[in-house]
Amino acid sequence: MFMEDPDYELVLLCSQQTQITALSISVSGDYIIVGDIMSSASLYRYEEYVIPASSGNRGNLQQSGSEAAFAGQIRHHLVPVARDYSGVWTTAVASVPPPLAQNTARLYPNVIDAETGFLARQNATSYERAFRGALQERFVVADAYNNIIRMARAEDRAAGDGSGVDSERLYVEGRWHLGDMVNVVRQGSLVMDIPDPEFPGFVRPVLVYGTLHGAIGVIASVEDGRLGRVLDRLQINMAHLIPTPGLWDYGQWRGYSSDQRTSQAFGFLDGDLIEQFLDLSPETQQLVFSGGSTLLPSEAVAEAEHQMKSEFWASFSRVEAEGDVAVFSQMAVSDIGQREDVSLDYVVRLVESLTRLH
């Protein structure tokens, strides 16, 4: 770390030699996240302290001449705080701004027991509680295998409570396959952050990234737990009910994959997929919104039309026709209106607000 002196020269303040090949760096307050192509991501904290003068008590050891000469001066240090031990080939890192103060309670709302009306008993583990702090350090990490990872550091108070949480380790909160190598991530947005009157500040663009092939993308923060669940259910229904180009398996395409491990994608929402909901016909929107329950025959739907729908959706591997009812092979498909108590118009307005982020 350097500082500019009055002569416009850079003066070395402090350094750390624990990296191998650092490619990117991001600063958030006193914290510095470093991305290394060989040793993944590491978190440091910048500290200053003043060298104390001798107290002069006879019971204490007298300061040496060199120590007395530096008494009262400021020393600078980079203190290692936490790191990722999974060995990700990091190409870019960026710190995620904390959520707005008014949205903190909406991220993890208190659960009310429907029968008693009292607060439901919190069964969350210490690991889950560790990441509920609004001021925790969170980061987005891109790797050489075209993936994006969201990491966070557990609170110091979470360590030592018998839960096995290590405050010196960066924990993974989300993994997602982008399909292009990200080589730069910066805080910012492509448009002015004008809050939507219906969803004020609940979805905010926080990061902009650039890829090796010239693409530019936006990473937004969903700071409302209920909106996040609605969008997640819509994403799942879109992935399983709408045919993909080439009939690729969406879950396999977006799943995390590297030379060390493969896993399903989690912790991210695919804005490109969700915004395709607006391009669907009203009939298909209702089908996706209801999780396919509109395939059931009713007085408003002719038998021939219902048969045509069933044959169309059954032509894809995600849906298997069984009699007059379409049975979905993925149990994650759900009726959004029934599960979240929202209307189709509400979901349409929510998705329309997402299009204003880029």
C-alpha angles and dihedrals in degrees: 000000000000136000128202113240127207089270090060092249127131114247120196112241103174142329144197124215100194097105128089106196112354112196104171141020135192131188128210113175108301092344125094123193116200124196116209122190090216106032104032121229128339130188124215134181123216113225135180127196136173119237104241122231122238114280091217095225115144091225091063126073114260117248117251120242093259093049092049090051091058096042112129094019123125119245123199126212139179105213118199107235108170142337143190112254097190094091100237115183094235120204101169139006135189135176117242115229114240118257121267113275093241091054098052094091091046093058093065108016119191112261115234119208107236094213102045100026090224128117110284117245110268109236095172114133123238088255091059093044090052091069097046094084112109093214098053117126111254128180141186114224126190121199138200092258093068094259132132119214130190115210135182139184119237119236118264091237090059091063116080096027093106095259095110093242112151115207089199093062129080109228125211116242098173144005127195136166112231099179096228132071113254113214101172136031124179136173112257143072139251095234137033113281099242110167117233110240092228095042104028110192095333093120114037130175105233108161138037121199136191126207136213092255095051102264121144122207141176128227112202129192118231103209099182121077095208094050089048091055092048092050092045092053090047090050092052093047092048092049094052103034104039118069113244124220107279089004090272117173104255095204092053093048095051094039118115114258132174139144090276107041148355126214142158118276115260139161095038137087120216105229094186091056095043094049090055085073088080091058093059124097116257089253093053091044089057090049092053093042093053094044093243097307089124088073087078112101117253139167090269094052121067118229092240092052091048091051091050091052093048093051092047096052093039090059088077124073092237093067128049121191117227114178111305094336128078110226115204118220091210112071090197091078108104144173102259095197093052097042099044101024095236133129130239091247089055091054091047091053090047093053091045089056089056091059089063091065095077 
